[in-house]
Structures are given as C-alpha cells and as structure tokens.
Amino acid sequence: MASGTHRRLASIPRRPSNDSFNSSNIHLEAVPPRSVESGELNSPYSAASSIPGYSKTTSISSKYSLHADPQTWGANLNPRFAEPDDALHNPLVRNGKLVDEGAQWSWSYRGIMNLGCLLILSLAFLLLFLGYPVATYSKRSSTTQLGVNASGQVPEMNGKFALIDPDTPADARTKMSWRDNKEWTLIFSDEFNVDGRTFYPGEDPYWEAVDLHYWQTNNMEWYDPAALTTKDGALRITLSQKETHDLHYEGGMMSTWNKFCFTDGLVEANVQLPGANNVVGLWPAVWTMGNLGRAGFGASLEGMWPYTYDACDVGTAPNQTIGGKPVAAMTHGWDDANYRLSFLPGQRLSRCTCPGESHPGPIHKSDKTYVGRSAPEIDIIEAQVAGDPPVGEVSQSGQFAPFNDNYSWNNATYAIIFDDTVSELNSYKGGSTQQAASVVSKTGQKCYQLNEDCYAIYGIEYKSGFDDAYIEWINDGKAAWILQGEGLGPDSAVEISTRPIPMEPLYLLVNLGMSTNFGTPDFDHLVFPAVMSIDYIRVYQDPAKINIGCDPEDFPTMEYINTYIEAYTNANLTTWVGDYKQPFPKNSLVDGCD
C-alpha cells in the first residue's frame, strides 16, 4: 500500500486440484429436522455455516452485520408458522398436518367485498366501453331517422346549442304562416346572445365559417373565419380593408352545410345591414342552398347549381341543346355568350342518368328512373344600394335551371307583388349560368350600421314541389312578393318541362363581401370596417309536416357526399371533371346507356 502498511488476509480454503478432487473428500453432516410442533425447521443457512473453514469474525463490521442464517435473527422460516404481523399468511395446522385452505371454498366478509368490488368494476368497464358506444349508436340512428343532420347528431354544448336556442323568447316559439295564417312551430333558432363565439371548423355544432376566396362571383375579399364572431347579443360579420392572400379585403361567410337542413318552412333573420343606406359597394346576403352543393367549393357545384329539375329531356343536356336544337337555346341568349342561352355543363344527377351510374337516388317507383337531384338556391336577401339618388334595396330571388326562352318565366300571372311602391320585378332575369325569378324592394332605410341602431326582419316561406308550391319573401317585417310554382311551368320554345320549387334539403348561409358583379363599389365613400349584424335566425315549420335534416329518406345526401368528400372539402378543386377528375354519369339522351 502507499502508506507502507500491510493487511493480513484470512486464509481461505483452497479447492483441491482436478486430479485430486473427489466427492468423497467432502463430508456433510446430517442435521435432524426440528419438530412441526415446535414450529421450527432447519435453515439451509445453518448448513452453510457449518462448512469447515467458516468462522465468525470479530471485526467492527461483523458486530453490526446480520448473520447469514435468518433464524439467528429470531425469524421462523417454517411456512406453517403463523406470524403475528402477517395477516395474509395464516396457515392452519390440525393434528400435526397442514390443512391446504387453497383447495377449499371459504367465503369471508372480506372476500365477498373484494369480489363485489371486482364485479362492480367489471360492470363499469363494460358500460363504458360497450354500453356507451351502443347507446350512442342507437341515439345516432334514431336522430338520423328524424333527420336532424347528416352526421346524426343533436349537439348540446354547455346547454346552449340545441336545435332551439334556449334564449329564444317564449312568444317566438310559434309563428303564424304568412300563407294560410296557420300556427307553425319553431324547429331551429340561434339568438347569438353569447358573446365571443367563433365559427372555425369544429367549434360550433351547426355553423361553420369558410377560409377561401369566393371566385365564383369575382369577390374582392378573402373569406376568413376570423371575420365572424358574436358581440353584444348579435352575430357580427366584418368586412375589413386588409392585405390577405394577395387580396386587399377580408370578409366572412358561414353556413350550416351538412349540419342543419330543412325542407319546407319559414326562415326569418333580424338584420342590421352594413355601411350606409346611400353608399354603393357592399354585398351582404342571407340565403339558402341545396345540401348536395357546398357554396365556395366549385367541384361540388358543377352540374348541380342552380338546377331544380326532375324530367328527362333536353333541359338536362349541356347548353340545353342536343344536336344544335332547340334553335331558341342556340340564339336567344346574351351577346357576351355568343347568344347561347346556357353555358351550363348539363344536370349531373338528372332523371336521365343511366342505371348503375353514380347517383344518390332515390328511384321513381313509376318508371324506375332516378329522381333528378341538384343544388338549387333561394336568396332571402342580397342587399344593394342603387338608384338616383341611391337608396338601400334588397334583391329577393330564386335561382333556377334549366332556363326559359329569353330567361322569361310567367311572371305576369304567377308573381304577386304586395306593394308596388316598395317592390318591383328585377330587370335582371338571368344569364348563361343562371335564371333568376327576382323582385327588388326598398329596405327600411334606418336599419343600417351607419344610420340608426335598429334591425329589420327578412325572410322566406316556401312549400316545395309542383302542386300548390310557392315561395313568399318578407322584407322589413312585411310580405313583399310571392312566386307561385305554376310560373315555372313548361316552355315549348326551349322544350323543357316544369321546374319544381326546390325539393332538396336546404341549408342556411350568411356572408358579407364585395364584388363588381353586384355593383361598382364607391371607394371614396365606403367606410371600413363595415359590419353586418344579425340579431337572430329562426326557422319554423307546419307541426304536421316537420321535415328537418340534411339526409332525408326521400332526398338522401350523406352517402353521396361521403363518396366524393374531397369535392366538398377542397376549395382548390374548382370543377368536377377538370380538377377533380370525375366523370359525369351517363345521360341516356346524350350518351346512351349500355
């Protein structure tokens, strides 16, 4: 060692070399076992300590070390010995023999409690992982049959998001029909009373804001979910002068697409229009569309909007012509369309669809043809400022296809205008992509953002189909005009049949933007930010004809949407054929059926 001291090592017995090793050289002394009655047995450590050469040391470390044999500590290694501090190990000895309690059923209070606890835990896990999913599926199936929404849910978030907003006043839970003065019942409402709501995807059970450019109407702004929120008891949609996505303005649009839909009923919106009642340029709207088309997603709309048609004739064909006929469809359009009446690609899901082609159904029982399907549009309001001097107006319209000759429907007989000092037929009747049945009405001139702090009620009431079908529009809380279904009857000049008042399940939309398509903005006088405010939106139906849901049995949409979900969720796909690379189903008149 470095210190110069040496430590003597105790001699350790050496193992004999291999050539001299023999088992006879080792002698083990047999130790008689202790009796069972004494509760003691020989320890294997005792034998180890009796090997020659083993000796106890008297060093300091050995003084405070435990012996290798636990029995020297006072421990009893006999498995039949009952230790006073070991309640779990309690062997039973009878007549000198160990009784094996493990081979017998022994019910104790503690055992019963333990077993009961295990059973309760097992039942709880079964309910959690089996019962709850089964119950949820059963509820979803039930609500889908009731037609609540396409995902089969009736959401309630913090008690505020049921179909009927609990903040809706009791006296607003029913409403008299504008048509027949019959009492209708409330089926959906949103009072927008909770401040700070936002409408990004997944944040609201019914409303969802979009994040896209609405190129279809050459809008000047980008629609961003950040532009929509609730404040002071109203929905606020803000149009801001803001650089975003290579555009100079930011607006907002949200809808209940594929979440809340209805067929037939009365929709009312209490609205304060943005800006001033004498400055041109803003384009606020409250409107509806069929669930098979999603506004802003071009691929989903190609061949769907604005059709409302259930006949198999030339009206389903591209440009409303087959082999260059009828002549009126080739010559009675606008000059900017080379006088073609229609530039539409044809009704994608028509009654002419060949058997076996992709179609959401259903099938007519009478002739086994598909029901014509589409994405029609009914506008509650599209607000504008026009005239000299300029005043606030709303265009209240239905958009239809196929088109009448010269876009002229039978408005002389089947358009009812209640006050011609307020309302008049719109001079715009249509163009190569849509036909409009439209009336323009002066609004209540006070209820604008920059005028007075008030709201005006706008709405529609409609009955779908052919017989006794109609749409009635409400402006500033009063009936404005009625379109009777007979006004969309057959037109022999262009060889088309009757177009029904939209039978598709409709969803709600609200938006605020700008476009030169709807008037040249007066940027010298427009004030930004412009805000459209909505106090509430409510939907009523005849209690004998409740029809809620985006996937009703007679007009299903869920399976078709799920099959082509990318067309409904990817705004960059602008066309069904060109971008999405999907074919139109074969049309028996155009393509023939194999």
C-alpha positions in Angstrom: 0.0 0.0 0.0 1.1 3.6 -0.5 1.2 4.2 3.3 3.6 1.2 3.8 1.1 -0.7 6.0 0.0 -4.2 5.1 -3.3 -6.0 5.8 -3.1 -9.7 6.6 -5.8 -11.7 4.7 -7.6 -14.5 6.4 -6.6 -17.9 4.9 -9.2 -19.2 2.5 -9.5 -23.0 1.9 -8.3 -23.9 -1.5 -10.2 -26.2 -3.8 -8.2 -29.4 -4.5 -6.7 -29.6 -7.9 -8.7 -31.5 -10.5 -6.5 -34.6 -10.4 -7.0 -34.9 -6.6 -10.7 -33.8 -6.3 -13.1 -36.4 -5.2 -16.6 -36.1 -3.8 -15.6 -38.3 -1.0 -13.3 -35.5 0.2 -16.5 -33.6 1.3 -18.3 -34.6 4.4 -21.8 -33.3 5.1 -23.3 -33.9 8.5 -27.0 -34.7 8.5 -28.9 -32.4 10.8 -32.1 -33.8 12.2 -35.2 -31.7 11.4 -37.0 -29.9 14.2 -40.4 -31.0 15.0 -43.5 -29.5 13.4 -45.0 -28.8 16.7 -42.1 -26.5 17.7 -42.8 -24.5 14.5 -39.1 -24.7 13.6 -37.2 -26.3 10.7 -33.5 -26.5 9.9 -32.4 -23.5 7.9 -30.2 -24.1 4.8 -28.1 -21.3 6.1 -27.2 -23.4 9.1 -25.6 -26.0 7.0 -23.7 -23.4 5.1 -22.2 -22.0 8.3 -21.0 -25.5 9.4 -18.7 -25.9 6.5 -15.1 -26.3 7.6 -13.2 -23.1 7.4 -16.2 -21.0 8.1 -15.7 -18.8 11.2 -17.3 -15.7 12.6 -15.2 -12.6 12.6 -14.9 -10.2 15.4 -14.4 -7.1 13.3 -16.4 -3.9 13.9 -18.3 -4.6 10.6 -19.3 -8.1 11.8 -20.6 -6.6 15.1 -23.2 -4.6 13.2 -23.9 -7.2 10.5 -26.7 -9.8 10.4 -25.9 -13.4 10.3 -26.4 -15.3 7.1 -28.9 -17.5 8.9 -32.2 -15.6 9.4 -33.1 -18.0 12.2 -30.3 -16.4 14.3 -32.3 -13.1 14.0 -35.3 -14.7 15.5 -37.1 -15.3 12.2 -39.0 -18.5 11.7 -38.8 -19.9 8.2 -41.4 -22.6 8.7 -44.3 -22.0 6.1 -46.7 -23.5 8.6 -45.9 -21.0 11.3 -48.4 -18.2 11.8 -46.7 -14.9 12.2 -48.5 -12.3 14.3 -47.7 -9.4 11.8 -48.6 -11.3 8.6 -52.4 -11.3 8.2 -52.3 -12.6 4.7 -50.3 -15.7 5.6 -52.3 -17.7 8.3 -51.6 -21.4 7.8 -53.9 -23.9 9.6 -52.4 -26.9 11.3 -54.6 -29.7 12.5 -53.4 -32.9 14.2 -49.9 -32.1 13.1 -50.8 -31.7 9.5 -51.0 -28.6 7.4 -54.5 -28.1 6.1 -54.5 -26.7 2.4 -57.0 -23.9 2.6 -56.4 -23.1 -1.1 -58.2 -26.3 -2.1 -61.4 -25.3 -0.3 -64.1 -22.6 -0.9 -64.0 -20.3 2.1 -66.4 -17.3 2.0 -65.5 -14.5 4.3 -66.9 -11.0 4.6 -63.7 -9.5 3.2 -63.6 -12.0 0.3 -67.2 -11.2 -0.6 -66.5 -7.5 -0.5 -63.4 -7.9 -2.7 -65.4 -10.0 -5.2 -68.2 -7.5 -5.2 -65.8 -4.7 -5.9 -64.3 -6.6 -8.8 -67.8 -7.2 -10.2 -68.7 -3.5 -10.0 -65.5 -2.5 -11.7 -66.1 -5.1 -14.4 -69.6 -3.8 -15.0 -68.4 -0.2 -15.1 -65.9 -1.1 -17.8 -68.5 -2.9 -19.8 -70.8 0.0 -19.6 -68.0 2.4 -20.6 -66.5 0.5 -23.5 -69.6 -1.4 -24.7 -72.8 0.1 -23.3 -71.9 3.7 -24.1 -70.9 3.1 -27.7 -74.0 1.0 -28.3 -76.2 3.7 -26.7 -74.5 6.4 -28.7 -75.0 4.5 -32.0 -78.7 3.8 -31.1 -79.2 7.5 -30.5 -77.5 8.5 -33.7 -79.6 6.0 -35.7 -82.7 7.4 -34.1 -81.9 11.1 -34.8 -80.8 10.3 -38.3 -84.2 8.8 -38.9 -85.7 12.0 -37.5 -83.3 13.8 -39.9 -81.6 16.1 -37.5 -78.4 16.4 -39.5 -76.2 14.5 -41.9 -73.9 13.3 -39.1 -76.9 12.0 -37.0 -76.2 14.3 -34.0 -78.3 16.7 -31.9 -75.4 18.5 -30.2 -75.7 20.4 -26.9 -72.6 22.3 -25.9 -72.8 23.9 -22.4 -76.6 23.7 -22.7 -76.7 26.5 -25.3 -76.5 24.7 -28.7 -79.6 22.6 -29.0 -81.7 23.0 -32.2 -83.7 25.6 -30.5 -81.7 28.2 -28.6 -82.9 28.4 -25.0 -82.6 32.2 -25.2 -85.4 32.3 -27.8 -88.3 34.1 -26.1 -91.4 32.0 -25.3 -93.6 34.2 -27.6 -91.3 33.4 -30.5 -91.6 29.6 -30.2 -94.6 29.7 -32.7 -95.3 31.9 -35.7 -98.3 32.3 -37.9 -97.8 31.2 -41.5 -97.8 34.1 -44.0 -99.6 32.0 -46.5 -102.6 30.5 -44.6 -102.4 32.1 -41.1 -101.9 28.7 -39.5 -99.7 28.4 -36.4 -96.3 26.9 -37.1 -93.7 25.7 -34.6 -90.1 26.7 -34.1 -87.6 24.0 -35.2 -84.3 25.9 -35.1 -83.1 29.2 -33.7 -79.9 31.0 -32.9 -80.2 34.2 -30.9 -76.4 34.9 -30.9 -76.7 36.1 -27.3 -73.5 34.6 -26.0 -70.6 37.0 -26.7 -67.3 35.7 -28.1 -68.4 32.8 -30.1 -66.3 31.9 -33.1 -67.1 29.6 -36.0 -63.9 27.9 -37.1 -64.3 24.3 -38.3 -65.3 22.1 -35.3 -66.2 25.0 -33.0 -69.9 25.0 -33.5 -72.4 22.2 -33.9 -74.3 23.9 -36.7 -72.4 26.8 -38.1 -69.0 26.7 -39.9 -67.1 29.6 -41.5 -65.1 29.1 -44.6 -61.5 30.0 -45.4 -61.4 30.7 -49.1 -61.7 33.1 -52.0 -65.2 33.2 -53.4 -64.0 33.3 -57.0 -67.4 32.2 -58.5 -68.7 35.8 -58.3 -65.4 37.6 -58.6 -65.4 38.7 -55.0 -62.8 41.3 -54.0 -62.2 39.9 -50.5 -60.9 36.7 -48.8 -63.4 34.9 -46.6 -61.8 34.2 -43.2 -63.4 32.7 -40.1 -61.7 35.5 -38.1 -64.3 37.9 -39.6 -67.2 36.3 -37.8 -67.9 36.5 -34.1 -70.7 37.4 -31.6 -70.8 40.6 -29.6 -73.5 42.5 -27.7 -76.1 39.9 -28.5 -75.7 39.7 -32.2 -73.6 37.9 -34.9 -71.1 40.4 -36.4 -69.6 39.8 -39.8 -66.8 42.3 -40.5 -65.5 43.4 -43.9 -62.1 45.0 -43.4 -59.6 46.7 -45.6 -56.7 44.3 -45.0 -54.0 42.7 -47.1 -54.5 39.0 -47.1 -54.0 36.1 -49.6 -53.0 38.7 -52.3 -56.3 40.5 -51.9 -57.0 43.8 -50.3 -60.1 43.0 -48.2 -61.2 40.4 -45.7 -64.8 39.3 -45.2 -66.7 36.4 -43.8 -69.2 33.7 -44.8 -70.6 30.8 -42.7 -73.2 28.1 -43.3 -75.0 25.2 -41.8 -74.0 22.9 -44.7 -74.4 19.2 -43.9 -75.2 20.1 -40.2 -78.6 21.7 -40.2 -81.0 21.4 -43.1 -84.8 21.6 -43.6 -87.4 21.1 -46.3 -90.3 23.5 -46.4 -90.9 26.1 -43.8 -90.4 29.7 -42.8 -87.0 31.4 -42.2 -86.7 34.7 -40.5 -83.5 36.8 -39.9 -83.4 40.0 -37.9 -80.6 42.0 -39.7 -78.8 45.3 -39.5 -77.3 45.9 -42.9 -73.6 47.1 -43.1 -72.4 50.6 -44.1 -74.8 53.4 -45.0 -78.1 53.3 -47.0 -76.7 55.6 -49.7 -73.2 54.3 -50.4 -72.8 51.7 -53.2 -70.5 48.7 -53.0 -71.2 46.2 -50.1 -72.8 42.8 -50.8 -74.4 41.3 -47.7 -76.6 38.2 -48.1 -78.7 35.7 -46.2 -79.6 32.8 -48.3 -80.2 29.0 -48.7 -78.8 26.2 -51.0 -79.4 22.5 -51.5 -77.1 20.3 -49.5 -75.7 18.4 -52.5 -73.7 21.6 -53.3 -71.4 23.4 -51.0 -71.1 27.1 -51.6 -67.5 28.1 -52.4 -66.4 24.6 -53.4 -66.6 24.7 -57.2 -66.3 21.0 -57.9 -69.3 20.1 -55.7 -71.4 22.7 -57.7 -70.6 21.8 -61.3 -73.6 20.4 -62.9 -75.6 20.9 -59.7 -76.2 24.6 -59.3 -78.7 26.1 -59.9 -80.7 23.2 -61.2 -84.1 22.2 -59.8 -85.4 19.6 -62.3 -86.9 16.2 -62.4 -87.6 15.4 -66.0 -85.6 13.6 -68.7 -85.4 15.9 -71.7 -83.1 18.4 -73.4 -83.2 20.5 -70.2 -80.7 18.1 -68.7 -78.2 18.3 -71.6 -75.1 20.6 -71.8 -76.1 24.1 -73.0 -79.7 22.8 -73.1 -79.2 21.5 -76.6 -78.8 18.2 -78.3 -77.6 18.2 -82.0 -77.9 22.0 -82.1 -81.6 22.1 -81.1 -83.8 23.6 -80.0 -83.0 26.7 -82.0 -84.1 29.1 -79.3 -81.5 27.7 -76.9 -78.9 28.5 -79.6 -80.0 32.0 -80.4 -81.9 33.7 -77.5 -79.1 34.2 -75.1 -76.9 37.3 -74.4 -74.3 38.5 -76.9 -71.5 38.0 -74.5 -72.3 34.3 -74.6 -72.5 34.2 -78.4 -76.3 34.2 -78.0 -76.3 30.8 -76.4 -79.0 30.5 -73.8 -76.9 28.3 -71.4 -73.3 27.6 -70.8 -74.1 25.1 -68.1 -72.5 21.6 -68.4 -75.8 19.8 -68.0 -77.5 18.4 -64.9 -75.0 16.0 -63.4 -77.6 13.9 -61.4 -80.6 14.0 -63.7 -83.6 11.8 -64.3 -81.8 10.7 -67.5 -78.9 9.1 -65.5 -78.3 5.5 -66.8 -78.9 2.6 -64.4 -75.9 1.7 -62.4 -74.2 5.1 -62.7 -73.2 7.0 -59.6 -76.3 8.8 -58.3 -77.5 9.4 -54.7 -81.1 8.2 -55.6 -83.8 7.6 -54.9 -85.6 5.9 -57.8 -89.1 6.7 -59.1 -91.4 3.8 -58.5 -93.4 4.6 -61.6 -90.7 4.1 -64.2 -87.6 3.1 -62.2 -85.7 6.2 -63.3 -83.6 8.2 -60.9 -85.0 11.3 -59.2 -83.4 14.4 -60.6 -81.0 15.9 -57.9 -79.3 19.3 -57.7 -78.2 22.2 -55.6 -80.9 25.0 -56.0 -80.6 28.4 -54.4 -83.2 30.6 -52.7 -82.0 34.1 -51.7 -83.6 35.6 -48.6 -81.8 38.9 -49.3 -78.9 40.2 -51.3 -78.7 43.8 -50.2 -77.5 46.6 -52.5 -77.6 50.4 -52.8 -78.8 51.7 -56.2 -80.8 54.4 -57.9 -80.5 58.1 -58.2 -80.4 59.3 -55.5 -79.1 56.0 -54.2 -81.2 54.1 -51.6 -81.0 50.8 -49.9 -82.6 47.8 -51.6 -82.8 44.0 -51.3 -83.0 41.6 -54.1 -85.1 38.6 -53.2 -84.8 35.8 -55.7 -84.9 32.2 -56.7 -82.1 30.8 -59.0 -83.2 28.1 -61.4 -82.1 25.9 -64.3 -82.8 24.9 -67.0 -83.8 28.3 -68.4 -86.9 29.7 -70.1 -86.6 31.2 -73.6 -85.1 34.6 -73.1 -85.0 33.9 -69.4 -88.6 35.0 -69.1 -90.8 33.0 -66.8 -94.6 33.6 -66.5 -94.4 36.5 -64.0 -97.4 38.2 -65.4 -99.7 35.6 -63.9 -97.8 33.9 -61.2 -95.9 36.7 -59.5 -97.8 38.5 -56.7 -96.3 41.8 -55.5 -98.0 43.2 -52.4 -96.8 46.9 -52.6 -95.6 48.2 -55.9 -94.4 51.4 -54.3 -91.8 49.4 -52.5 -91.2 46.4 -54.7 -90.8 45.8 -58.4 -89.7 43.0 -60.7 -85.9 42.9 -61.1 -84.7 44.0 -64.5 -82.1 41.2 -64.3 -83.7 38.0 -65.4 -80.7 35.8 -65.9 -77.6 34.9 -68.0 -75.7 32.0 -69.4 -75.2 30.3 -65.9 -78.5 31.1 -64.1 -82.1 32.2 -64.5 -83.5 34.5 -61.7 -87.0 34.9 -60.6 -86.4 38.1 -58.7 -88.0 41.2 -57.1 -86.2 44.3 -55.8 -87.6 46.0 -52.7 -86.6 49.2 -50.8 -85.5 48.4 -47.3 -86.2 50.1 -44.1 -83.8 52.9 -44.6 -82.9 53.4 -41.0 -81.6 49.9 -40.1 -78.0 50.3 -41.4 -74.7 50.2 -39.4 -74.0 53.9 -40.0 -77.6 55.2 -39.8 -79.6 54.1 -36.7 -79.1 51.2 -34.3 -82.1 49.1 -35.4 -82.8 45.8 -37.1 -85.3 44.7 -39.8 -86.8 41.3 -40.4 -86.2 39.5 -43.7 -87.4 36.0 -44.6 -88.9 33.4 -46.9 -91.7 30.9 -46.5 -91.9 28.1 -49.1 -93.6 24.9 -50.0 -91.6 22.6 -52.3 -92.6 20.5 -55.3 -95.2 21.0 -58.0 -98.7 21.2 -56.6 -99.6 24.4 -54.8 -95.9 25.1 -54.4 -94.8 28.7 -53.7 -92.1 30.9 -52.3 -93.0 34.1 -50.3 -90.5 36.7 -49.4 -90.6 39.0 -46.3 -89.0 42.5 -46.4 -88.8 44.7 -43.4 -91.3 42.6 -41.5 -93.9 42.7 -44.3 -94.8 40.4 -47.1 -93.0 41.5 -50.3 -93.9 39.1 -53.0 -94.9 35.5 -53.9 -93.6 33.3 -56.7 -96.3 30.6 -57.4 -94.9 27.3 -58.7 -97.0 27.4 -61.8 -94.8 30.3 -63.0 -92.0 27.8 -63.6 -94.1 25.6 -65.9 -93.0 24.0 -69.2 -91.6 26.1 -72.1 -92.2 24.7 -75.6 -89.8 27.2 -77.2 -86.8 25.6 -75.4 -88.5 22.2 -75.0 -88.2 22.0 -71.2 -90.6 20.7 -68.5 -91.8 22.2 -65.3 -89.2 23.1 -62.7 -90.3 22.4 -59.1 -90.0 24.7 -56.2 -86.8 23.3 -54.7 -87.4 19.9 -53.1 -83.8 19.4 -51.9 -83.0 19.8 -48.1 -81.7 23.4 -47.8 -79.1 24.8 -45.5 -78.5 28.4 -44.3 -75.8 30.8 -45.3 -74.8 34.4 -44.3 -72.0 36.5 -45.7 -70.6 39.9 -46.3 -68.3 40.7 -49.2 -67.8 42.9 -52.3 -67.9 42.3 -56.0 -68.2 44.4 -59.1 -70.7 41.7 -60.3 -73.2 43.3 -57.9 -72.3 47.0 -58.5 -69.2 49.1 -58.7 -68.0 50.0 -55.1 -67.9 53.7 -54.2 -64.5 53.5 -52.5 -64.5 57.3 -52.0 -67.3 57.0 -49.5 -67.2 53.4 -48.2 -66.2 53.2 -44.5 -64.2 50.3 -43.3 -64.6 48.1 -41.3 -68.2 47.5 -42.5 -70.2 45.3 -40.2 -73.3 43.2 -40.9 -75.2 42.4 -37.7 -77.7 39.6 -37.2 -79.8 39.6 -34.1 -81.3 36.1 -34.7 -82.1 33.5 -37.2 -85.2 31.3 -36.7 -86.8 28.5 -38.7 -90.4 27.4 -38.4 -92.4 24.5 -39.9 -96.0 23.3 -40.0 -96.2 21.0 -37.0 -98.0 18.4 -39.1 -95.1 18.4 -41.7 -91.9 18.6 -39.7 -89.0 17.8 -42.1 -85.6 18.5 -40.6 -82.3 17.1 -41.7 -79.6 17.0 -44.4 -80.1 13.3 -45.3 -83.9 12.7 -45.5 -85.0 9.4 -46.8 -86.7 10.8 -50.0 -83.7 13.1 -50.8 -80.6 11.4 -49.3 -77.2 13.1 -49.5 -74.9 11.5 -46.9 -73.6 8.6 -48.8 -73.0 10.6 -52.0 -71.2 13.4 -50.1 -69.0 10.8 -48.2 -68.2 9.1 -51.5 -66.9 12.4 -53.0 -65.9 14.1 -49.8 -62.9 15.8 -51.4 -65.1 17.8 -53.7 -66.9 19.2 -50.7 -63.8 20.0 -48.6 -61.1 21.0 -51.0 -61.8 24.6 -52.3 -59.0 24.4 -54.8 -61.0 21.9 -56.8 -63.0 24.3 -59.0 -64.5 21.8 -61.4 -65.9 18.3 -61.2 -64.3 17.0 -64.4 -61.2 19.1 -65.0 -59.9 19.4 -61.4 -61.5 16.5 -59.5 -61.1 14.2 -62.5 -64.5 12.6 -62.0 -66.8 11.8 -65.0 -70.4 12.9 -65.2 -72.8 9.9 -65.0 -74.0 8.8 -68.4 -77.1 10.6 -69.7 -79.5 8.3 -71.7 -80.3 11.1 -74.1 -76.8 12.4 -74.6 -74.6 9.3 -74.2 -77.0 6.4 -74.5 -76.9 3.6 -71.9 -75.0 0.3 -72.5 
